[in-house]
Amino acid sequence: MARSINLGELPNGDLILASDEAFPSDVKGVEYYKSQKLFILIYENEAHESDLMHYELNDNVAAKVEKKSNLMIVEPNENGAPIGYFASLIQIGA
């Protein structure tokens, strides 16, 4: 079964990427390609290739993403408890 990653918005307006499985390494940045409305996750450990999120954002969500410079990453730790940290959100394209 593939990892499930969801994008959400916290009450304070911060964006959150939540995964049901731990990532192979800490996410140091998320590239957002505006023209395709797609994310690529960039990992701290360069031995792990980046991951493309395989779904395109709708226009309302894309407009919110384009206003942000970071987002919160949430994933389970080794005991299954959620942990969260911020990663840079790099906007690519016009």
VMD Tcl script that builds the backbone (N, CA, C; Angstrom):
set m [mol new atoms 282]
animate dup $m
set s [atomselect $m all]
$s set {name element resname resid chain x y z} {
  {N N MET 1 A 0.840 -1.185 0.000}
  {CA C MET 1 A 0.000 0.000 0.000}
  {C C MET 1 A 0.882 1.244 0.000}
  {N N ALA 2 A 0.532 2.239 -0.780}
  {CA C ALA 2 A 1.314 3.462 -0.901}
  {C C ALA 2 A 1.031 4.406 0.260}
  {N N ARG 3 A 2.011 5.229 0.566}
  {CA C ARG 3 A 1.869 6.247 1.602}
  {C C ARG 3 A 0.761 7.210 1.206}
  {N N SER 4 A -0.021 7.629 2.178}
  {CA C SER 4 A -1.070 8.621 1.951}
  {C C SER 4 A -0.606 9.954 2.526}
  {N N ILE 5 A -0.593 10.984 1.690}
  {CA C ILE 5 A -0.202 12.326 2.120}
  {C C ILE 5 A -1.364 13.263 1.836}
  {N N ASN 6 A -1.743 14.025 2.850}
  {CA C ASN 6 A -2.854 14.965 2.707}
  {C C ASN 6 A -2.394 16.378 3.007}
  {N N LEU 7 A -2.940 17.324 2.271}
  {CA C LEU 7 A -2.682 18.736 2.490}
  {C C LEU 7 A -3.879 19.316 3.225}
  {N N GLY 8 A -3.606 20.060 4.286}
  {CA C GLY 8 A -4.679 20.686 5.045}
  {C C GLY 8 A -4.281 22.083 5.482}
  {N N GLU 9 A -5.230 22.742 6.122}
  {CA C GLU 9 A -4.996 24.095 6.612}
  {C C GLU 9 A -5.360 24.147 8.092}
  {N N LEU 10 A -4.456 24.691 8.901}
  {CA C LEU 10 A -4.701 24.848 10.330}
  {C C LEU 10 A -5.544 26.093 10.575}
  {N N PRO 11 A -6.180 26.207 11.737}
  {CA C PRO 11 A -7.020 27.381 12.022}
  {C C PRO 11 A -6.283 28.721 11.887}
  {N N ASN 12 A -4.967 28.725 12.118}
  {CA C ASN 12 A -4.200 29.972 12.002}
  {C C ASN 12 A -3.769 30.277 10.564}
  {N N GLY 13 A -4.161 29.427 9.604}
  {CA C GLY 13 A -3.836 29.656 8.195}
  {C C GLY 13 A -2.606 28.919 7.705}
  {N N ASP 14 A -1.810 28.334 8.624}
  {CA C ASP 14 A -0.651 27.543 8.192}
  {C C ASP 14 A -1.128 26.329 7.405}
  {N N LEU 15 A -0.311 25.931 6.438}
  {CA C LEU 15 A -0.601 24.724 5.664}
  {C C LEU 15 A 0.145 23.551 6.276}
  {N N ILE 16 A -0.437 22.370 6.155}
  {CA C ILE 16 A 0.141 21.168 6.741}
  {C C ILE 16 A 0.104 20.042 5.711}
  {N N LEU 17 A 1.230 19.325 5.602}
  {CA C LEU 17 A 1.292 18.093 4.812}
  {C C LEU 17 A 1.398 16.961 5.815}
  {N N ALA 18 A 0.409 16.113 5.878}
  {CA C ALA 18 A 0.384 15.020 6.844}
  {C C ALA 18 A 0.492 13.683 6.120}
  {N N SER 19 A 1.382 12.832 6.627}
  {CA C SER 19 A 1.598 11.513 6.044}
  {C C SER 19 A 1.210 10.439 7.052}
  {N N ASP 20 A 0.666 9.333 6.542}
  {CA C ASP 20 A 0.317 8.224 7.424}
  {C C ASP 20 A 1.504 7.305 7.684}
  {N N GLU 21 A 2.633 7.533 7.005}
  {CA C GLU 21 A 3.870 6.778 7.208}
  {C C GLU 21 A 5.024 7.763 7.357}
  {N N ALA 22 A 6.064 7.353 8.064}
  {CA C ALA 22 A 7.250 8.193 8.194}
  {C C ALA 22 A 7.912 8.359 6.823}
  {N N PHE 23 A 8.449 9.546 6.576}
  {CA C PHE 23 A 9.202 9.783 5.354}
  {C C PHE 23 A 10.571 9.113 5.489}
  {N N PRO 24 A 11.264 8.840 4.384}
  {CA C PRO 24 A 12.561 8.166 4.467}
  {C C PRO 24 A 13.637 9.013 5.146}
  {N N SER 25 A 13.410 10.314 5.250}
  {CA C SER 25 A 14.323 11.254 5.894}
  {C C SER 25 A 13.508 12.507 6.179}
  {N N ASP 26 A 14.023 13.390 7.057}
  {CA C ASP 26 A 13.313 14.650 7.289}
  {C C ASP 26 A 13.147 15.404 5.978}
  {N N VAL 27 A 12.018 16.063 5.819}
  {CA C VAL 27 A 11.754 16.884 4.638}
  {C C VAL 27 A 12.379 18.253 4.898}
  {N N LYS 28 A 13.363 18.643 4.075}
  {CA C LYS 28 A 14.000 19.941 4.279}
  {C C LYS 28 A 13.328 21.032 3.456}
  {N N GLY 29 A 12.600 20.642 2.432}
  {CA C GLY 29 A 11.920 21.624 1.604}
  {C C GLY 29 A 10.888 20.956 0.716}
  {N N VAL 30 A 9.933 21.766 0.305}
  {CA C VAL 30 A 8.894 21.312 -0.610}
  {C C VAL 30 A 8.891 22.278 -1.781}
  {N N GLU 31 A 9.105 21.763 -2.965}
  {CA C GLU 31 A 9.039 22.592 -4.167}
  {C C GLU 31 A 7.612 22.529 -4.694}
  {N N TYR 32 A 7.068 23.701 -4.994}
  {CA C TYR 32 A 5.725 23.768 -5.566}
  {C C TYR 32 A 5.843 24.319 -6.975}
  {N N TYR 33 A 5.460 23.520 -7.961}
  {CA C TYR 33 A 5.514 23.903 -9.363}
  {C C TYR 33 A 4.164 24.495 -9.745}
  {N N LYS 34 A 4.143 25.823 -9.864}
  {CA C LYS 34 A 2.884 26.547 -10.062}
  {C C LYS 34 A 2.134 26.136 -11.323}
  {N N SER 35 A 2.835 25.968 -12.430}
  {CA C SER 35 A 2.146 25.673 -13.686}
  {C C SER 35 A 1.478 24.297 -13.659}
  {N N GLN 36 A 2.075 23.336 -12.944}
  {CA C GLN 36 A 1.486 21.999 -12.867}
  {C C GLN 36 A 0.666 21.791 -11.602}
  {N N LYS 37 A 0.790 22.728 -10.632}
  {CA C LYS 37 A 0.103 22.642 -9.331}
  {C C LYS 37 A 0.463 21.342 -8.613}
  {N N LEU 38 A 1.780 21.030 -8.603}
  {CA C LEU 38 A 2.293 19.804 -7.999}
  {C C LEU 38 A 3.400 20.105 -6.999}
  {N N PHE 39 A 3.528 19.233 -5.979}
  {CA C PHE 39 A 4.592 19.316 -4.990}
  {C C PHE 39 A 5.650 18.247 -5.245}
  {N N ILE 40 A 6.902 18.593 -4.928}
  {CA C ILE 40 A 7.980 17.613 -4.840}
  {C C ILE 40 A 8.610 17.791 -3.466}
  {N N LEU 41 A 8.737 16.697 -2.729}
  {CA C LEU 41 A 9.339 16.716 -1.400}
  {C C LEU 41 A 10.838 16.482 -1.531}
  {N N ILE 42 A 11.634 17.362 -0.903}
  {CA C ILE 42 A 13.090 17.267 -0.931}
  {C C ILE 42 A 13.548 16.849 0.469}
  {N N TYR 43 A 14.326 15.767 0.547}
  {CA C TYR 43 A 14.724 15.213 1.834}
  {C C TYR 43 A 16.078 15.730 2.304}
  {N N GLU 44 A 16.248 15.774 3.633}
  {CA C GLU 44 A 17.497 16.162 4.284}
  {C C GLU 44 A 18.629 15.242 3.844}
  {N N ASN 45 A 18.376 13.944 3.864}
  {CA C ASN 45 A 19.367 12.953 3.479}
  {C C ASN 45 A 19.349 12.827 1.956}
  {N N GLU 46 A 20.390 13.300 1.329}
  {CA C GLU 46 A 20.418 13.340 -0.138}
  {C C GLU 46 A 20.485 11.949 -0.774}
  {N N ALA 47 A 20.721 10.907 0.038}
  {CA C ALA 47 A 20.722 9.545 -0.506}
  {C C ALA 47 A 19.313 9.127 -0.928}
  {N N HIS 48 A 18.292 9.804 -0.375}
  {CA C HIS 48 A 16.900 9.515 -0.746}
  {C C HIS 48 A 16.476 10.460 -1.861}
  {N N GLU 49 A 15.947 9.909 -2.919}
  {CA C GLU 49 A 15.457 10.741 -4.015}
  {C C GLU 49 A 14.240 11.522 -3.553}
  {N N SER 50 A 13.993 12.650 -4.200}
  {CA C SER 50 A 12.801 13.430 -3.874}
  {C C SER 50 A 11.552 12.680 -4.333}
  {N N ASP 51 A 10.430 13.042 -3.717}
  {CA C ASP 51 A 9.153 12.389 -4.027}
  {C C ASP 51 A 8.192 13.384 -4.662}
  {N N LEU 52 A 7.594 12.974 -5.761}
  {CA C LEU 52 A 6.554 13.765 -6.413}
  {C C LEU 52 A 5.215 13.362 -5.826}
  {N N MET 53 A 4.424 14.341 -5.413}
  {CA C MET 53 A 3.055 14.056 -5.001}
  {C C MET 53 A 2.225 13.990 -6.267}
  {N N HIS 54 A 1.520 12.917 -6.461}
  {CA C HIS 54 A 0.893 12.615 -7.739}
  {C C HIS 54 A -0.525 13.136 -7.903}
  {N N TYR 55 A -0.867 14.225 -7.249}
  {CA C TYR 55 A -2.174 14.808 -7.529}
  {C C TYR 55 A -2.055 16.314 -7.660}
  {N N GLU 56 A -2.804 16.849 -8.605}
  {CA C GLU 56 A -2.788 18.274 -8.911}
  {C C GLU 56 A -3.773 18.988 -7.983}
  {N N LEU 57 A -3.347 20.143 -7.456}
  {CA C LEU 57 A -4.204 20.915 -6.563}
  {C C LEU 57 A -5.288 21.648 -7.348}
  {N N ASN 58 A -6.453 21.822 -6.733}
  {CA C ASN 58 A -7.481 22.622 -7.397}
  {C C ASN 58 A -7.126 24.105 -7.263}
  {N N ASP 59 A -7.791 24.962 -8.007}
  {CA C ASP 59 A -7.432 26.382 -8.068}
  {C C ASP 59 A -7.518 27.088 -6.720}
  {N N ASN 60 A -8.525 26.779 -5.893}
  {CA C ASN 60 A -8.664 27.423 -4.583}
  {C C ASN 60 A -7.493 27.092 -3.670}
  {N N VAL 61 A -7.116 25.836 -3.634}
  {CA C VAL 61 A -6.000 25.405 -2.791}
  {C C VAL 61 A -4.695 25.951 -3.346}
  {N N ALA 62 A -4.514 25.918 -4.660}
  {CA C ALA 62 A -3.294 26.433 -5.279}
  {C C ALA 62 A -3.087 27.907 -4.925}
  {N N ALA 63 A -4.149 28.698 -4.892}
  {CA C ALA 63 A -4.043 30.120 -4.540}
  {C C ALA 63 A -3.535 30.286 -3.110}
  {N N LYS 64 A -3.962 29.439 -2.195}
  {CA C LYS 64 A -3.484 29.493 -0.804}
  {C C LYS 64 A -2.014 29.103 -0.721}
  {N N VAL 65 A -1.632 28.048 -1.433}
  {CA C VAL 65 A -0.248 27.571 -1.418}
  {C C VAL 65 A 0.691 28.653 -1.942}
  {N N GLU 66 A 0.280 29.352 -2.981}
  {CA C GLU 66 A 1.145 30.351 -3.608}
  {C C GLU 66 A 1.414 31.551 -2.712}
  {N N LYS 67 A 0.690 31.698 -1.612}
  {CA C LYS 67 A 0.901 32.803 -0.664}
  {C C LYS 67 A 1.829 32.415 0.487}
  {N N LYS 68 A 2.279 31.171 0.537}
  {CA C LYS 68 A 3.052 30.671 1.673}
  {C C LYS 68 A 4.529 30.495 1.336}
  {N N SER 69 A 5.379 30.588 2.367}
  {CA C SER 69 A 6.816 30.344 2.198}
  {C C SER 69 A 7.287 29.128 2.998}
  {N N ASN 70 A 6.382 28.547 3.801}
  {CA C ASN 70 A 6.708 27.304 4.504}
  {C C ASN 70 A 5.417 26.552 4.786}
  {N N LEU 71 A 5.571 25.323 5.209}
  {CA C LEU 71 A 4.420 24.534 5.628}
  {C C LEU 71 A 4.867 23.541 6.675}
  {N N MET 72 A 3.913 23.030 7.435}
  {CA C MET 72 A 4.226 22.066 8.483}
  {C C MET 72 A 4.145 20.656 7.914}
  {N N ILE 73 A 5.144 19.862 8.252}
  {CA C ILE 73 A 5.185 18.454 7.883}
  {C C ILE 73 A 4.800 17.650 9.131}
  {N N VAL 74 A 3.857 16.737 9.015}
  {CA C VAL 74 A 3.468 15.870 10.126}
  {C C VAL 74 A 3.580 14.431 9.648}
  {N N GLU 75 A 4.263 13.625 10.455}
  {CA C GLU 75 A 4.459 12.214 10.156}
  {C C GLU 75 A 4.551 11.454 11.468}
  {N N PRO 76 A 4.329 10.146 11.451}
  {CA C PRO 76 A 4.466 9.378 12.684}
  {C C PRO 76 A 5.942 9.127 13.018}
  {N N ASN 77 A 6.270 9.138 14.331}
  {CA C ASN 77 A 7.623 8.769 14.736}
  {C C ASN 77 A 7.715 7.249 14.840}
  {N N GLU 78 A 8.824 6.739 15.372}
  {CA C GLU 78 A 9.020 5.284 15.432}
  {C C GLU 78 A 7.987 4.574 16.312}
  {N N ASN 79 A 7.325 5.327 17.217}
  {CA C ASN 79 A 6.280 4.738 18.064}
  {C C ASN 79 A 4.876 4.971 17.511}
  {N N GLY 80 A 4.782 5.643 16.365}
  {CA C GLY 80 A 3.491 5.907 15.750}
  {C C GLY 80 A 2.840 7.208 16.175}
  {N N ALA 81 A 3.471 7.926 17.113}
  {CA C ALA 81 A 2.925 9.211 17.554}
  {C C ALA 81 A 3.267 10.289 16.523}
  {N N PRO 82 A 2.353 11.220 16.251}
  {CA C PRO 82 A 2.637 12.254 15.252}
  {C C PRO 82 A 3.688 13.253 15.741}
  {N N ILE 83 A 4.581 13.615 14.840}
  {CA C ILE 83 A 5.548 14.681 15.090}
  {C C ILE 83 A 5.397 15.700 13.966}
  {N N GLY 84 A 5.696 16.950 14.255}
  {CA C GLY 84 A 5.561 17.994 13.247}
  {C C GLY 84 A 6.739 18.945 13.263}
  {N N TYR 85 A 7.070 19.459 12.095}
  {CA C TYR 85 A 8.136 20.449 11.948}
  {C C TYR 85 A 7.862 21.242 10.674}
  {N N PHE 86 A 8.457 22.433 10.596}
  {CA C PHE 86 A 8.249 23.270 9.422}
  {C C PHE 86 A 9.329 23.012 8.382}
  {N N ALA 87 A 8.951 23.096 7.120}
  {CA C ALA 87 A 9.866 22.982 5.988}
  {C C ALA 87 A 9.608 24.159 5.052}
  {N N SER 88 A 10.645 24.571 4.351}
  {CA C SER 88 A 10.511 25.662 3.375}
  {C C SER 88 A 9.620 25.236 2.217}
  {N N LEU 89 A 8.834 26.164 1.733}
  {CA C LEU 89 A 8.004 25.946 0.563}
  {C C LEU 89 A 8.568 26.835 -0.537}
  {N N ILE 90 A 9.152 26.225 -1.542}
  {CA C ILE 90 A 9.813 26.942 -2.623}
  {C C ILE 90 A 8.879 26.999 -3.819}
  {N N GLN 91 A 8.532 28.219 -4.209}
  {CA C GLN 91 A 7.615 28.435 -5.341}
  {C C GLN 91 A 8.432 28.444 -6.633}
  {N N ILE 92 A 8.042 27.614 -7.594}
  {CA C ILE 92 A 8.763 27.522 -8.859}
  {C C ILE 92 A 7.807 27.819 -10.012}
  {N N GLY 93 A 8.204 28.748 -10.849}
  {CA C GLY 93 A 7.386 29.110 -12.007}
  {C C GLY 93 A 6.633 30.414 -11.777}
  {N N ALA 94 A 5.973 30.847 -12.849}
  {CA C ALA 94 A 5.237 32.117 -12.780}
  {C C ALA 94 A 3.767 31.892 -12.566}
}
mol reanalyze $m
mol bondsrecalc $m
mol representation Tube
mol addrep $m
